[in-house]
Amino acid sequence: MIKIKSFFVGFHKGIHHFSTALTTLINVILLAFVYFFGVGIVSLIAKGRKKSFLEKKISKEASTYWNDLNLKKENFEEHYRQF
């Protein structure tokens, strides 16, 4: 009976180590795929069209770089129950 119990305890530890290694491998592969094909392709397309997602141009004439949201200029009815 002790041999059977020790077998299952060892089997459980082996399966646990195998599943941890397999999970790490699959996560690395999936994240690399998403990064290189998702982010990489979007980056290449954006560079090809000369699109910048951040405003990086520095203007000495600007007093601030904050964008005005104009929240008080629109009516409340336009935003009420949007969905």
CYANA upper distance limits for C-alpha pairs under 8 A (distance plus 0.5 A):
  1 MET  CA      5 LYS  CA      6.85
  2 ILE  CA      6 SER  CA      6.57
  3 LYS  CA      7 PHE  CA      6.50
  4 ILE  CA      8 PHE  CA      6.83
  5 LYS  CA      9 VAL  CA      6.69
  6 SER  CA     10 GLY  CA      6.58
  7 PHE  CA     11 PHE  CA      6.45
  8 PHE  CA     12 HIS  CA      6.45
  9 VAL  CA     13 LYS  CA      6.83
 10 GLY  CA     14 GLY  CA      6.64
 11 PHE  CA     15 ILE  CA      6.62
 12 HIS  CA     16 HIS  CA      6.56
 13 LYS  CA     17 HIS  CA      6.78
 14 GLY  CA     18 PHE  CA      6.63
 15 ILE  CA     19 SER  CA      6.48
 16 HIS  CA     20 THR  CA      6.66
 17 HIS  CA     21 ALA  CA      6.75
 18 PHE  CA     22 LEU  CA      6.58
 19 SER  CA     23 THR  CA      6.44
 20 THR  CA     24 THR  CA      6.72
 21 ALA  CA     25 LEU  CA      6.72
 22 LEU  CA     26 ILE  CA      6.64
 23 THR  CA     27 ASN  CA      6.55
 24 THR  CA     28 VAL  CA      6.69
 25 LEU  CA     29 ILE  CA      6.77
 26 ILE  CA     30 LEU  CA      6.55
 27 ASN  CA     31 LEU  CA      6.42
 28 VAL  CA     32 ALA  CA      6.48
 29 ILE  CA     33 PHE  CA      6.63
 30 LEU  CA     34 VAL  CA      6.70
 31 LEU  CA     35 TYR  CA      6.52
 32 ALA  CA     36 PHE  CA      6.47
 33 PHE  CA     37 PHE  CA      6.30
 33 PHE  CA     38 GLY  CA      8.05
 34 VAL  CA     38 GLY  CA      5.53
 34 VAL  CA     39 VAL  CA      7.52
 35 TYR  CA     39 VAL  CA      5.59
 35 TYR  CA     40 GLY  CA      6.95
 36 PHE  CA     40 GLY  CA      5.27
 36 PHE  CA     41 ILE  CA      7.73
 37 PHE  CA     41 ILE  CA      6.03
 38 GLY  CA     42 VAL  CA      6.87
 39 VAL  CA     43 SER  CA      6.52
 40 GLY  CA     44 LEU  CA      6.72
 41 ILE  CA     45 ILE  CA      6.66
 42 VAL  CA     46 ALA  CA      6.54
 43 SER  CA     47 LYS  CA      6.59
 44 LEU  CA     48 GLY  CA      6.54
 45 ILE  CA     49 ARG  CA      6.78
 46 ALA  CA     50 LYS  CA      6.36
 46 ALA  CA     51 LYS  CA      5.42
 46 ALA  CA     52 SER  CA      7.64
 47 LYS  CA     51 LYS  CA      6.54
 47 LYS  CA     52 SER  CA      8.34
 70 ASN  CA     74 GLU  CA      7.89
 74 GLU  CA     78 GLU  CA      7.84
 75 ASN  CA     79 HIS  CA      7.87
 76 PHE  CA     80 TYR  CA      6.70
 78 GLU  CA     82 GLN  CA      8.28
